[in-house]
């Protein structure tokens, strides 16, 4: 046996020795029958008594002596940082040797003996060093070494305390650095939305990389980090800094990703793969946020905006996005599968109806090719659209040509769907017009401007350009416009102010009349002044969310009461 230990010591000194010599030797000791020798029985491992007494114990003693010889001076000199560095390297090497030269049942006894000899007495001091390193953040190698040493104490309180300290530090750092929306910033400011979501994504990536680098990708650390991030996202402090709900922030970020002329994420063919990493950033917030139904309420509202205003990059990308959200949420089990299925179904119905409406518009254009302009009508037949926009069916006096077009489309639709009545929603309708301004001096003066307007603005522009309507008058008063269009005075003033702000109209006669601004100039040939999507405001969305929660709660209560005909109120409440 002494020769075997001598051979292993030569291995420790980096000599090239055939490992099979020692392995065959200890295997022969394992195969002995210790039950015939009472004095060689060992508690819990009585069948390895000869091997333990004559090989394992001398091996461990030699390992302790070898390591102690190399760290003794460092321990006595109190150079603790250098001591743990050398000790960690020696223990790692010894672990690798043990896996070759020891029986599998000897690995834990060997590890425990080395821990007792070199770590138990210094564990408190090592933990204090770790705490100082976490606060300073300037010794990643030292922290990695300490973790590997403490990891040898599987499930120890010290290791768990180190984890709690690291996660607590990360949680505090994420919350303190959370972007704060400027007090004068618009709640829908896209720059802040991008900054906030990118901040959270960057912080999570940084700490996950730290865990992989310092703590060997410990799954317990990853799980603890995700819980800490969830606490931050759901905290009142984060909501105050963001000045909005994180669910709304995530939905607005998805809207930027999926909208035309926003982030310009997709290349030729609208490759959906390019958008997936961006959507994942927002979904990290959704996973962590408790009230996921809020996200879907805001998401559906913004989806309606994209679909009805033709602002979506593509329906294929919209389909891929909701499918990825559905798959990811189900995999994480962060939302009731039934609720998630309903939300997915609602969104798919919205996408299907827009696609079907496009087919109707193509058929209408083929059937009535002589209108002189195109019509793209969206048929919103299902309740899934309810709550995504304000419904306005008020009367509006259209110019004859537009009235004829609307009547023709209603007639065309009834040919396929008998018994249905179309209710036009002017508040969410838009038109694209091409205007020429005779005194314009910009580079687009000859080619003209393409301007996107809402229906109310379209009717006003048609009225102002039709000089015969008021006996060749080029400027009209508010009252005249109101009388001719049947709009409310508030609506007339709102739309006139928007067009005057963009320079398309101008006030004359001391502000009492308005007319087309023939000197209109712009640096852009395409301008959108429609502001057409009269979507719900914040309070209305929150009321819609509350109504959905109440309906789900009532359904659950009814289901419980059907299963249990008699039960105490307290029991119902607990369920």
C-alpha positions, 0 to 999 in steps of 0.5 A: 500500500505504501508503494501505491501512495508513493505512486499517487504522490508522484502523480501529485508532483506531475509525474506521468504514471500509468493510472491502471496500476493503482486502479487495479490495486484498489480494485483487488482490495475492494474484492476482498471479503471483509465479512470474514474479518470482524476487525475490518468491518466499517459502519455503513460501508462494511463491505469495503472494510479492507479497502478503507483501512488499507487504501482510502485512509492512507490516500486521504492522509497523504492528500491532506499532507500534500496540500498542507505543505503548500498552503501552510505558510500562506495560512500562517501569514494571514494572506487569505486572498492568496491562500484561498486561490492556491487552496482552490486550485489544489482542491480542484486538482485533488478532486480530479485525481480522486475520481480516478484513484478512489472508489466512487463511495470514497469521493464524499469521505475524501471531500469531507476530510479535506473540507474539515482540514482546510475550510471549516475553520476559515468558512466565516472569514471566507464568507466575509471576503465574499461579501466585501467582494460583492460590494466592491465588485472589483475581484470577480476571480476571487468571488469565483474561487470563493463560490467554488470553495463554498460549493463543496459544502452542498446545501450549507447555510453559508452558500445560501447566505452568499446567494441571498446576498448576491441576489439582494444586491442585484435586486437593489441595483436593478431597482435603483437604476430603473429609468425614470420617465421625465415629468413632462414626457408623453406617456406614449413616448417611444424613446423612453419605452425603448430605453426602459425595456432595453435597460431591464433586458440588459440588466438581466443579461448582465446578471445571468452572465455573472452567474454563469461566470462566477457561480458556474451557472447555478440554477438556484441563482438563476431562479432566485434572480428571476424572482428578484426581477419579478419583485422589482417589476411588481413593486410600486417604486418601479411603477412610479419611476416608469409612470406606467404599468410594466404590462403597458410598457411591454405592450407598447414595446411590442407595438414598436416592434410590430409597426411599420416605420418604427424600428424597421426590424424586418428585411426583405420578405418581412423575415419574422426571425429578426423580430423575435429577439426584440419581442423576447425583451418585452416578454421577460417583463410579461413573465415577471409581471403578476397581472398578465391580463393587463398586458393582453388588454393593452396588447389587443388595443394596440393590435387593433390600432395597427390592423385598422390603420394598416400600420402592421408590418405583416399579418404573418409577423402578428401571427408569429408573435402571438404564437410565440407569446402563447407557447412561451407563457404556456411553457412557463405556466405563468397564466391560466391555460384556458385564459391564455387560449381565449386571448390567443383565439381573440387575437387570431379572430381579429387577424382573420377578420382583417385578412377577410376584409382585404379580400372583400375590398379586392372583390369590391374594386373589381366589381366597381372599377370606375369609382376613381378612388380605392376603398379598403373597408374593415368588417369588424363582425365579432365581439373581440373588437369591443373595447379596443376603440371608441364607437362613434356612429354619429351622422356625418354629411358626406360629399355625394361621391363618398356617400355613393361609394359607401352605399355601393359597398353596403349593397355589395356586402349584403349580397354575400351576408344577407340580414347584416347591417353595416354601422360605419365607424367614422372615428377610426376611418382614414383616407389618403389624399394627394394635394397640390398647393399652387404657391408652394416653394418646396421641392415637392411643389410640382409632385404634390403631397400625400397626406393621410387624414381622418374622415372628418378632416377629409370632409372639411378639405372636400368642403373647402376645395369645393368652391361651388358649395358656398358661392365661390367662397374660399374661406368658411366660418366654423358655423358654415362648416358645422352646418354643411358637415353635421359635425359638433362644434367641438369636433369642427374646432378640433380638426381645424386646429390640427390641420392649421397646426400642420400648416395645411389650413390657415385662419383669416379674417381675424381668426373667424374664417379658415381656408386652404393654405396655398403656400403650404411647404413641408420637408416631407412628401408624405404626412400623417395628420389623421390621429384617427385611432380613437382608442381607449384611454388609460382609465377605460382600459383599466375598467375593461380589465376589471370587468374581465376579471369579474367575469372570470371570477363569477365563472369560477364561483359558479363552477365551484358551487356546481361541484359542491352543492353545500359548503360554508362561505369561508370554504368558498372564499378559500377555494 
